[in-house]
């Protein structure tokens, strides 16, 4: 028998909706939906909203007509980031090996921590769940197994149990349970298997996780490559992707959203681009990164994409610098006779803020704009998001 790791996945339940309910306790037990930027579509739902049949990604204008007795809230990402930090910090009390996978998910390597906590691994994850709930007020589901893929599967099982009984929120897939769990897991429900891959496997009469792991290595490698082979052994309990506590910095940062209504209004579009620009820059500052290339995207009503990109003389993370370039790029690709459905901003060529060297010709302006951006962050921390907006500079 191979050596097995002990890996847990902690996943915050209905995270954005849970954060909102945390600040508005009167919404507890009621259907709540959180909307995307510009209130375009549903991005988070409470269990009560899910029970009504509201789907993730459902357009807001459709949802509010069909489901009238639901509370719809605009997203507050500054709030979600703050609560996420508190949750992730709490996890380090149980192990130093924590991999923050997303704003509401983290993998933990618990191997060897039983002596430290003087209890079983099952008891450790119960303690983690209780600690986060009592100290922060957020419900989490936790899956425990021997690989990330199995921990993910166990976490999904924990979520299913939690819907039936809120007191339950953990699930373990032990060595003896692996075979039976794989037999009861359809190929589409395996973490990392997309719709196209699932369709391909079904063409070969592979419909369950178990039937997938029963295929020989050569066939899997020929059809899916090394990724498929790693997936097979992850499902069998071998950890091919260990928990990595070193944060992997993004190679690019992008923020996009659909408009509430299709439009060709240039002022409306530049305001939306400026808003996305601020969100991109805020994330750059969060990671202490700067960007040397900025691009914008417009998607037409018919889903045709128009884009423009520009390199900066000096990398920065200030929206007051990017804003000038965004206006110039929009002038290049904007057509008043075209109707648009969405837009976005992407920061590329990222580098550490500490390695950025100011140009002797624009250092004073850059320093001033950097200070303005820092003040903006502090104002939002104190008074909330969307208290300040970049103007359109009289665009017509």
VEXRO-360312 format. One record per residue (C-alpha): residue number from 1; residue in three letters; x, z, y. Coordinates in nm, 2 decimals. Example, Ala and Ser with C-alpha at 12.3 -4.5 7.8 and 13.67 -1.06 7.14 Angstrom:
# residues 2
resi	resn	u	w	v
1	ala	1.23	0.78	-0.45
2	ser	1.37	0.71	-0.11
//
This chain:
# residues 396
resi	resn	u	w	v
1	unk	0.00	0.00	0.00
2	unk	0.14	-0.09	0.35
3	unk	0.21	0.17	0.61
4	unk	-0.10	0.21	0.83
5	unk	-0.12	0.29	1.20
6	unk	-0.39	0.51	1.36
7	unk	-0.55	0.32	1.65
8	unk	-0.85	0.41	1.85
9	unk	-1.05	0.19	2.10
10	unk	-1.22	0.38	2.38
11	unk	-1.50	0.17	2.55
12	unk	-1.71	0.30	2.84
13	unk	-2.08	0.24	2.76
14	unk	-2.25	0.00	3.01
15	unk	-1.97	0.09	3.24
16	unk	-2.09	-0.05	3.58
17	unk	-2.45	0.07	3.52
18	unk	-2.32	0.41	3.40
19	unk	-2.11	0.45	3.72
20	unk	-2.42	0.38	3.94
21	unk	-2.63	0.62	3.74
22	unk	-2.35	0.88	3.78
23	unk	-2.40	0.86	4.16
24	unk	-2.77	0.83	4.14
25	unk	-2.89	1.07	3.87
26	unk	-3.26	0.99	3.94
27	unk	-3.20	0.65	3.77
28	unk	-3.10	0.82	3.43
29	unk	-3.33	0.70	3.16
30	unk	-3.46	0.40	3.36
31	unk	-3.38	0.03	3.34
32	unk	-3.08	-0.04	3.57
33	unk	-2.90	-0.37	3.63
34	unk	-2.58	-0.43	3.83
35	unk	-2.54	-0.77	4.00
36	unk	-2.24	-0.99	4.04
37	unk	-2.09	-1.07	4.38
38	unk	-2.34	-1.22	4.62
39	unk	-2.60	-1.08	4.38
40	unk	-2.59	-1.40	4.17
41	unk	-2.65	-1.27	3.82
42	unk	-2.66	-0.96	3.59
43	unk	-2.32	-0.83	3.49
44	unk	-2.42	-0.48	3.35
45	unk	-2.73	-0.33	3.21
46	unk	-2.84	0.02	3.11
47	unk	-2.97	0.06	2.75
48	unk	-3.32	0.07	2.89
49	unk	-3.27	-0.26	3.06
50	unk	-3.13	-0.41	2.74
51	unk	-3.43	-0.29	2.55
52	unk	-3.65	-0.49	2.79
53	unk	-3.47	-0.81	2.69
54	unk	-3.27	-0.86	3.00
55	unk	-2.96	-1.07	2.91
56	unk	-2.61	-1.05	3.04
57	unk	-2.55	-1.32	3.29
58	unk	-2.92	-1.38	3.36
59	unk	-2.97	-1.51	3.72
60	unk	-3.10	-1.24	3.95
61	unk	-3.37	-1.46	4.10
62	unk	-3.51	-1.51	3.74
63	unk	-3.47	-1.14	3.64
64	unk	-3.65	-1.00	3.94
65	unk	-3.95	-1.22	3.88
66	unk	-3.97	-1.15	3.51
67	unk	-3.87	-0.78	3.51
68	unk	-4.02	-0.62	3.82
69	unk	-3.99	-0.25	3.72
70	unk	-3.61	-0.26	3.71
71	unk	-3.36	-0.12	3.96
72	unk	-3.12	-0.40	4.07
73	unk	-2.80	-0.28	4.24
74	unk	-2.51	-0.48	4.41
75	unk	-2.18	-0.41	4.24
76	unk	-1.94	-0.15	4.39
77	unk	-1.60	-0.24	4.24
78	unk	-1.41	0.01	4.45
79	unk	-1.62	0.28	4.29
80	unk	-1.58	0.14	3.94
81	unk	-1.20	0.11	3.97
82	unk	-1.18	0.48	4.08
83	unk	-1.38	0.60	3.79
84	unk	-1.19	0.38	3.55
85	unk	-0.86	0.54	3.67
86	unk	-1.00	0.88	3.60
87	unk	-1.11	0.79	3.25
88	unk	-0.77	0.62	3.17
89	unk	-0.58	0.92	3.31
90	unk	-0.78	1.15	3.08
91	unk	-0.66	0.96	2.77
92	unk	-0.30	1.05	2.84
93	unk	-0.39	1.41	2.75
94	unk	-0.42	1.30	2.39
95	unk	-0.13	1.05	2.35
96	unk	0.13	0.89	2.56
97	unk	0.07	0.55	2.39
98	unk	-0.22	0.41	2.59
99	unk	-0.28	0.04	2.65
100	unk	-0.54	-0.02	2.92
101	unk	-0.71	-0.33	2.80
102	unk	-0.97	-0.38	3.08
103	unk	-1.14	-0.17	3.34
104	unk	-1.36	0.00	3.08
105	unk	-1.15	-0.03	2.76
106	unk	-0.83	0.12	2.63
107	unk	-0.64	0.12	2.30
108	unk	-0.47	0.45	2.19
109	unk	-0.21	0.49	1.92
110	unk	-0.29	0.84	1.78
111	unk	-0.03	0.83	1.50
112	unk	0.13	1.17	1.46
113	unk	-0.09	1.35	1.71
114	unk	-0.27	1.56	1.45
115	unk	-0.01	1.83	1.46
116	unk	-0.02	1.84	1.84
117	unk	-0.40	1.88	1.85
118	unk	-0.42	2.07	1.52
119	unk	-0.72	1.88	1.40
120	unk	-0.80	1.55	1.22
121	unk	-0.80	1.21	1.39
122	unk	-1.18	1.21	1.37
123	unk	-1.20	1.54	1.55
124	unk	-0.95	1.41	1.81
125	unk	-1.17	1.11	1.91
126	unk	-1.47	1.35	1.92
127	unk	-1.28	1.57	2.16
128	unk	-1.19	1.27	2.37
129	unk	-1.55	1.16	2.40
130	unk	-1.67	1.51	2.48
131	unk	-1.39	1.56	2.74
132	unk	-1.47	1.24	2.93
133	unk	-1.84	1.31	2.93
134	unk	-1.81	1.67	3.05
135	unk	-1.53	1.61	3.31
136	unk	-1.62	1.27	3.44
137	unk	-1.98	1.21	3.34
138	unk	-1.93	0.88	3.16
139	unk	-2.04	0.81	2.80
140	unk	-1.79	0.63	2.58
141	unk	-1.79	0.49	2.23
142	unk	-1.48	0.52	2.02
143	unk	-1.37	0.33	1.72
144	unk	-1.09	0.45	1.49
145	unk	-0.90	0.25	1.23
146	unk	-0.56	0.10	1.14
147	unk	-0.54	-0.21	1.37
148	unk	-0.68	-0.32	1.71
149	unk	-0.92	-0.56	1.54
150	unk	-1.06	-0.29	1.30
151	unk	-1.08	-0.04	1.59
152	unk	-1.28	-0.29	1.79
153	unk	-1.52	-0.34	1.49
154	unk	-1.55	0.04	1.45
155	unk	-1.62	0.07	1.82
156	unk	-1.91	-0.18	1.80
157	unk	-2.05	0.02	1.51
158	unk	-2.02	0.34	1.73
159	unk	-2.22	0.16	2.01
160	unk	-2.49	0.07	1.76
161	unk	-2.52	0.43	1.64
162	unk	-2.52	0.55	2.00
163	unk	-2.82	0.34	2.09
164	unk	-3.02	0.52	1.82
165	unk	-2.88	0.86	1.88
166	unk	-2.70	0.94	2.21
167	unk	-2.52	1.24	2.04
168	unk	-2.33	0.99	1.82
169	unk	-2.05	0.78	1.97
170	unk	-1.76	0.76	1.73
171	unk	-1.70	0.56	1.41
172	unk	-1.41	0.54	1.16
173	unk	-1.32	0.26	0.93
174	unk	-1.10	0.42	0.66
175	unk	-0.90	0.24	0.40
176	unk	-1.17	0.27	0.14
177	unk	-1.44	0.14	0.38
178	unk	-1.25	-0.18	0.49
179	unk	-1.38	-0.41	0.21
180	unk	-1.75	-0.31	0.25
181	unk	-1.73	-0.33	0.63
182	unk	-1.58	-0.68	0.62
183	unk	-1.86	-0.79	0.38
184	unk	-2.12	-0.67	0.63
185	unk	-1.95	-0.84	0.93
186	unk	-2.04	-1.20	1.01
187	unk	-1.76	-1.43	1.11
188	unk	-1.90	-1.46	1.47
189	unk	-1.87	-1.08	1.51
190	unk	-1.49	-1.07	1.45
191	unk	-1.31	-0.99	1.78
192	unk	-1.12	-1.30	1.89
193	unk	-1.33	-1.55	1.69
194	unk	-1.51	-1.78	1.94
195	unk	-1.81	-2.00	1.88
196	unk	-1.60	-2.31	1.80
197	unk	-1.38	-2.13	1.55
198	unk	-1.68	-1.97	1.39
199	unk	-1.84	-2.31	1.35
200	unk	-1.53	-2.46	1.20
201	unk	-1.50	-2.17	0.95
202	unk	-1.87	-2.20	0.85
203	unk	-1.81	-2.57	0.77
204	unk	-1.57	-2.43	0.51
205	unk	-1.84	-2.19	0.38
206	unk	-1.67	-1.89	0.54
207	unk	-1.95	-1.68	0.69
208	unk	-1.82	-1.32	0.67
209	unk	-1.51	-1.14	0.77
210	unk	-1.45	-1.06	0.40
211	unk	-1.47	-1.43	0.30
212	unk	-1.22	-1.51	0.58
213	unk	-0.97	-1.25	0.45
214	unk	-1.01	-1.39	0.10
215	unk	-0.86	-1.73	0.20
216	unk	-0.49	-1.79	0.11
217	unk	-0.23	-1.76	0.39
218	unk	-0.13	-2.13	0.38
219	unk	-0.48	-2.25	0.44
220	unk	-0.55	-2.01	0.73
221	unk	-0.22	-2.10	0.89
222	unk	-0.29	-2.47	0.86
223	unk	-0.64	-2.44	1.01
224	unk	-0.59	-2.16	1.27
225	unk	-0.21	-2.12	1.30
226	unk	-0.03	-1.79	1.33
227	unk	-0.31	-1.64	1.53
228	unk	-0.54	-1.68	1.23
229	unk	-0.29	-1.53	1.00
230	unk	-0.24	-1.23	1.22
231	unk	-0.61	-1.19	1.24
232	unk	-0.64	-1.19	0.86
233	unk	-0.39	-0.90	0.83
234	unk	-0.54	-0.71	1.12
235	unk	-0.87	-0.72	0.94
236	unk	-0.70	-0.59	0.62
237	unk	-0.57	-0.30	0.82
238	unk	-0.21	-0.41	0.90
239	unk	-0.13	-0.37	1.27
240	unk	0.02	-0.71	1.38
241	unk	-0.04	-0.62	1.75
242	unk	0.08	-0.26	1.82
243	unk	-0.06	-0.06	2.11
244	unk	0.16	-0.16	2.42
245	unk	0.17	0.12	2.68
246	unk	0.36	-0.10	2.92
247	unk	0.11	-0.26	3.16
248	unk	0.12	-0.64	3.16
249	unk	0.09	-0.77	3.51
250	unk	-0.14	-1.07	3.57
251	unk	0.01	-1.41	3.62
252	unk	-0.27	-1.50	3.86
253	unk	-0.56	-1.33	4.02
254	unk	-0.89	-1.51	4.07
255	unk	-1.23	-1.42	4.22
256	unk	-1.53	-1.65	4.20
257	unk	-1.90	-1.62	4.22
258	unk	-2.21	-1.84	4.25
259	unk	-2.40	-1.85	4.57
260	unk	-2.74	-1.68	4.59
261	unk	-2.88	-2.02	4.69
262	unk	-2.72	-2.37	4.68
263	unk	-2.58	-2.45	5.02
264	unk	-2.38	-2.70	5.23
265	unk	-2.35	-2.45	5.52
266	unk	-1.98	-2.43	5.61
267	unk	-2.01	-2.09	5.78
268	unk	-2.17	-1.95	5.46
269	unk	-1.90	-2.10	5.24
270	unk	-1.61	-1.97	5.45
271	unk	-1.76	-1.62	5.46
272	unk	-1.78	-1.63	5.08
273	unk	-1.42	-1.75	5.05
274	unk	-1.30	-1.48	5.29
275	unk	-1.49	-1.22	5.08
276	unk	-1.32	-1.35	4.76
277	unk	-0.99	-1.36	4.94
278	unk	-1.02	-0.99	5.03
279	unk	-1.10	-0.89	4.67
280	unk	-0.80	-1.10	4.54
281	unk	-0.57	-0.93	4.80
282	unk	-0.70	-0.59	4.72
283	unk	-0.61	-0.64	4.35
284	unk	-0.27	-0.77	4.45
285	unk	-0.20	-0.46	4.65
286	unk	-0.33	-0.24	4.36
287	unk	-0.06	-0.40	4.14
288	unk	0.20	-0.40	4.42
289	unk	0.22	-0.78	4.39
290	unk	0.25	-1.06	4.64
291	unk	0.14	-1.42	4.61
292	unk	0.34	-1.73	4.71
293	unk	0.06	-1.98	4.64
294	unk	-0.31	-1.97	4.73
295	unk	-0.58	-2.20	4.61
296	unk	-0.96	-2.24	4.67
297	unk	-1.23	-2.40	4.46
298	unk	-1.57	-2.54	4.54
299	unk	-1.82	-2.62	4.27
300	unk	-2.09	-2.87	4.36
301	unk	-2.46	-2.84	4.26
302	unk	-2.38	-3.09	3.98
303	unk	-2.08	-2.88	3.86
304	unk	-1.81	-3.11	4.00
305	unk	-1.51	-2.91	4.11
306	unk	-1.31	-2.97	4.43
307	unk	-0.99	-2.77	4.49
308	unk	-0.70	-2.74	4.72
309	unk	-0.37	-2.54	4.69
310	unk	-0.10	-2.44	4.94
311	unk	0.24	-2.27	4.92
312	unk	0.32	-1.99	5.16
313	unk	0.66	-1.96	5.34
314	unk	0.67	-1.59	5.27
315	unk	0.47	-1.43	4.97
316	unk	0.22	-1.18	5.09
317	unk	-0.09	-0.98	4.98
318	unk	-0.26	-0.97	5.32
319	unk	-0.60	-1.15	5.36
320	unk	-0.51	-1.20	5.73
321	unk	-0.24	-1.44	5.62
322	unk	-0.44	-1.61	5.35
323	unk	-0.74	-1.65	5.58
324	unk	-0.56	-1.90	5.80
325	unk	-0.47	-2.12	5.50
326	unk	-0.81	-2.10	5.34
327	unk	-0.97	-2.24	5.66
328	unk	-0.72	-2.53	5.65
329	unk	-0.79	-2.60	5.28
330	unk	-1.16	-2.59	5.33
331	unk	-1.14	-2.85	5.61
332	unk	-0.96	-3.08	5.36
333	unk	-1.22	-3.07	5.08
334	unk	-1.55	-2.98	5.25
335	unk	-1.81	-3.25	5.28
336	unk	-2.13	-3.16	5.48
337	unk	-2.33	-3.41	5.27
338	unk	-2.26	-3.22	4.94
339	unk	-2.45	-2.92	4.82
340	unk	-2.24	-2.65	4.66
341	unk	-2.33	-2.38	4.40
342	unk	-2.02	-2.16	4.40
343	unk	-1.67	-2.10	4.53
344	unk	-1.35	-1.91	4.45
345	unk	-1.00	-1.80	4.55
346	unk	-0.70	-1.78	4.33
347	unk	-0.36	-1.62	4.40
348	unk	-0.07	-1.78	4.21
349	unk	0.31	-1.75	4.18
350	unk	0.29	-1.37	4.18
351	unk	0.59	-1.14	4.23
352	unk	0.67	-0.78	4.30
353	unk	0.60	-0.66	4.65
354	unk	0.94	-0.49	4.65
355	unk	1.12	-0.82	4.60
356	unk	0.95	-0.99	4.90
357	unk	1.18	-1.08	5.18
358	unk	1.03	-1.13	5.52
359	unk	1.13	-1.44	5.72
360	unk	1.31	-1.37	6.05
361	unk	1.06	-1.60	6.23
362	unk	0.73	-1.43	6.12
363	unk	0.83	-1.08	6.01
364	unk	0.65	-0.91	6.30
365	unk	0.33	-1.09	6.23
366	unk	0.35	-1.02	5.86
367	unk	0.42	-0.65	5.91
368	unk	0.13	-0.63	6.15
369	unk	-0.11	-0.80	5.91
370	unk	0.01	-0.59	5.62
371	unk	-0.07	-0.27	5.82
372	unk	-0.42	-0.41	5.90
373	unk	-0.48	-0.47	5.53
374	unk	-0.37	-0.12	5.44
375	unk	-0.61	0.02	5.70
376	unk	-0.89	-0.19	5.56
377	unk	-0.82	-0.04	5.22
378	unk	-0.84	0.31	5.36
379	unk	-1.16	0.24	5.54
380	unk	-1.32	0.11	5.22
381	unk	-1.20	0.42	5.03
382	unk	-1.37	0.65	5.28
383	unk	-1.68	0.46	5.37
384	unk	-1.74	0.21	5.09
385	unk	-1.71	-0.16	5.03
386	unk	-1.83	-0.43	5.27
387	unk	-1.79	-0.23	5.59
388	unk	-1.55	-0.48	5.74
389	unk	-1.57	-0.86	5.71
390	unk	-1.34	-1.14	5.82
391	unk	-1.50	-1.37	6.08
392	unk	-1.56	-1.74	6.06
393	unk	-1.37	-1.81	6.37
394	unk	-1.65	-2.02	6.51
395	unk	-1.66	-2.27	6.24
396	unk	-1.93	-2.53	6.28
//
